[in-house]
Amino acid sequence: MHHPHYLFNVFLTQDTLATDRGIRVLAVVDAFTRENLSLEVATSISSHRVTRLLEEVIEQRGKPGAIRCDNGPELTSRHFLSWCEERKIQRIHIQPGRPMQNGHVESCNGRLRDECSNANWFRNLADARAKIAAWRDEYNGERFHSSRGYRTPNEFAAVLKSSVMTG
């Protein structure tokens, strides 16, 4: 299933484990429902890993018409660009130094940082994955968004799916 007006926001952030080892977090957010569709946590994330993760999300949600992302090397690589081209998915890159062009992603990213990363001490990679997954569940299932009729992302997506199915 292809949704030409459907948009994924994809972004990568960095954090540090208690051991001072760096980790990367790849997030995929539905621009309309605000659902956090995926949070991948690893010590490094290649462009191949990005496209594998996007394939999994597309399998569950359908293909977006576009992906909005920053200009990180994983999202500007030849591999990523050709993957998007082959699937006829438009790439919308935000301008460097202009994070507000992707405002609600920056909001989600800020909440992840403030409520999860800064509030927790990640002992190791498994601990980081567990705490970040718990935060994602809370964000999707308990966080109300005023722009979505004070529904959680999960509630808004369910209402939307129901209205589409009933016509």
NORRAKA-V545100 format. One record per pair of residues at least 6 apart in sequence whose C-alpha atoms are under 7 Angstrom apart, sorted by the first residue. I is the first residue (numbers start at 1). J is the second residue. Records with the same first field share a line. If there is no record, write none. Layout:
I=J ; J
This chain:
1=62 ; 63
2=62 ; 63 ; 64
3=62 ; 63 ; 64 ; 65
4=64 ; 65
5=65
6=64 ; 65 ; 66
7=30 ; 31 ; 64 ; 65 ; 66 ; 67
8=28 ; 29 ; 30 ; 31 ; 64 ; 66 ; 67 ; 68
9=28 ; 29 ; 30 ; 31 ; 67 ; 68 ; 69 ; 105
10=27 ; 28 ; 29 ; 67 ; 68 ; 69
11=26 ; 27 ; 28 ; 69 ; 70
12=24 ; 25 ; 26 ; 27
13=24 ; 25 ; 26
14=22 ; 23 ; 24 ; 25
15=22 ; 23 ; 24
16=22 ; 23
17=122 ; 123 ; 124
18=121 ; 122 ; 123 ; 124
22=43
23=41 ; 42 ; 43 ; 44
24=41 ; 42 ; 43 ; 44 ; 45
25=39 ; 40 ; 41 ; 42
26=39 ; 40 ; 41
27=38 ; 39 ; 40
28=36 ; 37 ; 38 ; 39
29=35 ; 36 ; 37
30=36 ; 37
33=153 ; 156 ; 157
34=153
35=140 ; 153 ; 154
36=136 ; 140
37=57
41=129
46=74
47=74 ; 75 ; 77 ; 79 ; 80
51=80
64=89
65=89 ; 90
66=89 ; 90 ; 91 ; 92
67=89 ; 90 ; 91 ; 92
68=91 ; 92 ; 93
69=92 ; 93 ; 94
70=93 ; 94
71=93 ; 96
84=90
94=101 ; 102
99=106
100=106
116=132 ; 135
122=128
140=152 ; 153 ; 154
141=152 ; 153 ; 154
142=152
143=152
144=150 ; 151 ; 152
145=151 ; 152
148=156
